[in-house]
Every structure is written in C-alpha cells, then in structure tokens.
Amino acid sequence: MFGEGNRKEVTAFAAERGAEFVFIPPRAPHFGLLWEAAVKSAKHLMLRTIADTALTFEELSTVLVGVEAILNSRPIAGSDDPNDGEAITPAHLLIGDSLMAVPEPTTGHI
C-alpha cells in the first residue's frame, strides 16, 4: 500500500500536527472497538442490500449513501425523558438535522 518512504513522510507530517498513528494487530478487529463495530454495521447493511448482485458505479454509490444515512442517524446518546423530541445523532453534528428525517410536505407549488 505505502512504500517505506511514503510511510515516513506521512508519519512526520502527522507528528508535526500532533497526531500519532496507532495500529491494531492484523486479523484482530476486536482491538478496534467502536470503529470496527461501525465497519461491521456498514458491511452488514451492504450485504443485506446487495447480496451477490452486480451493481454499476452509480448503483453502488446510491447504496453507500443510504448506508451512510442509516449509520449517521443512529443515536449517540439517548434520554430517559419522554418529552425530548429526538436523540442526538452524528448527522446532527454534521448537518444540524437527522438524515433520515421525514421530508417536509409539499405545498403543490413547483
């Protein structure tokens, strides 16, 4: 994937900005915790949607956008208060609203 020169260059670039790469062992997704759970969820949604169907690029893009919307609409934290309107989701942090929100009713004006 990366040559040794590129790896050193990327590592130096990240170190200048205070970032540090921490790699998990190969074939050990349980070390990844939350991000590996998100990968598992994305794979599950894609496999249930696509199965073994051959898709065009546009069809695959559409499926991926749907998977993204589902994953970014899952609650980050819930509330026990029944008066709360809706839970905070990653989509609220990205765009300020849920990606899976019900569309506004049309008024008949085009």
C-alpha positions as CSV (number, residue, x, y, z in Angstrom):
1,M,0.0,0.0,0.0
2,F,2.5,2.6,1.1
3,G,6.2,2.4,0.4
4,E,8.6,2.9,3.4
5,G,9.5,6.4,2.2
6,N,5.8,7.4,2.0
7,R,5.1,6.0,5.4
8,K,7.9,8.0,7.0
9,E,6.7,11.2,5.2
10,V,3.1,10.7,6.3
11,T,4.2,9.9,9.9
12,A,6.4,13.0,10.0
13,F,3.5,15.2,8.6
14,A,1.1,13.8,11.2
15,A,3.7,14.2,14.1
16,E,4.2,17.9,13.2
17,R,0.4,18.4,13.8
18,G,0.3,16.4,17.0
19,A,-1.3,13.2,15.5
20,E,0.0,9.7,16.2
21,F,-0.8,6.5,14.3
22,V,-1.7,3.6,16.5
23,F,-2.2,0.3,14.5
24,I,-4.1,-2.7,15.7
25,P,-2.7,-6.2,15.0
26,P,-3.7,-7.8,11.8
27,R,-6.8,-10.0,11.9
28,A,-7.7,-8.6,15.3
29,P,-10.8,-6.4,14.8
30,H,-11.7,-6.7,18.5
31,F,-8.9,-4.3,19.2
32,G,-10.7,-1.6,17.1
33,L,-13.7,-1.3,19.4
34,L,-16.1,1.4,18.1
35,W,-14.8,2.0,14.6
36,E,-14.7,-1.8,13.9
37,A,-18.3,-2.0,15.1
38,A,-19.2,0.7,12.6
39,V,-17.4,-1.2,9.9
40,K,-19.3,-4.4,10.8
41,S,-22.6,-2.5,10.7
42,A,-21.8,-1.0,7.3
43,K,-20.8,-4.4,5.9
44,H,-24.0,-6.0,7.3
45,L,-26.2,-3.3,5.8
46,M,-24.4,-3.6,2.4
47,L,-24.6,-7.4,2.3
48,R,-28.3,-7.3,3.2
49,T,-29.0,-4.7,0.5
50,I,-26.7,-6.0,-2.3
51,A,-26.3,-9.7,-1.5
52,D,-24.5,-11.1,-4.6
53,T,-25.9,-8.6,-7.1
54,A,-23.5,-6.9,-9.6
55,L,-24.0,-3.2,-9.4
56,T,-22.9,-0.3,-11.6
57,F,-20.9,2.5,-10.0
58,E,-24.0,4.7,-9.7
59,E,-26.0,2.0,-8.0
60,L,-23.2,1.2,-5.6
61,S,-22.9,4.9,-4.8
62,T,-26.6,5.1,-4.1
63,V,-26.4,2.1,-1.7
64,L,-23.4,3.6,0.1
65,V,-25.2,6.9,0.5
66,G,-28.1,5.0,2.1
67,V,-25.8,3.1,4.4
68,E,-24.1,6.3,5.4
69,A,-27.5,7.9,6.2
70,I,-28.5,5.0,8.3
71,L,-25.3,4.9,10.3
72,N,-25.2,8.7,10.8
73,S,-28.8,8.6,12.0
74,R,-28.2,6.2,14.9
75,P,-28.5,7.9,18.3
76,I,-25.2,8.8,20.0
77,A,-26.9,9.1,23.4
78,G,-30.5,8.7,24.4
79,S,-32.6,10.4,27.0
80,D,-35.0,8.9,29.5
81,D,-37.2,12.0,29.3
82,P,-40.2,11.2,27.1
83,N,-40.6,14.9,26.4
84,D,-37.4,15.0,24.4
85,G,-38.1,15.3,20.7
86,E,-35.3,13.2,19.3
87,A,-31.9,11.8,20.2
88,I,-28.6,13.4,19.1
89,T,-27.1,11.6,16.2
90,P,-23.9,12.1,14.2
91,A,-26.0,13.7,11.5
92,H,-27.0,16.5,13.9
93,L,-23.3,17.3,14.3
94,L,-22.7,17.1,10.6
95,I,-25.6,19.0,9.2
96,G,-27.7,20.1,12.1
97,D,-30.6,17.7,11.5
98,S,-31.3,14.0,11.0
99,L,-30.5,12.5,7.6
100,M,-33.5,10.1,8.0
101,A,-36.0,12.9,8.8
102,V,-39.4,12.8,7.3
103,P,-39.5,15.2,4.3
104,E,-41.4,18.4,4.6
105,P,-44.9,18.2,3.0
106,T,-45.2,19.8,-0.4
107,T,-47.5,22.7,-0.9
108,G,-48.2,22.0,-4.5
109,H,-46.1,24.8,-5.8
110,I,-43.3,23.8,-8.1
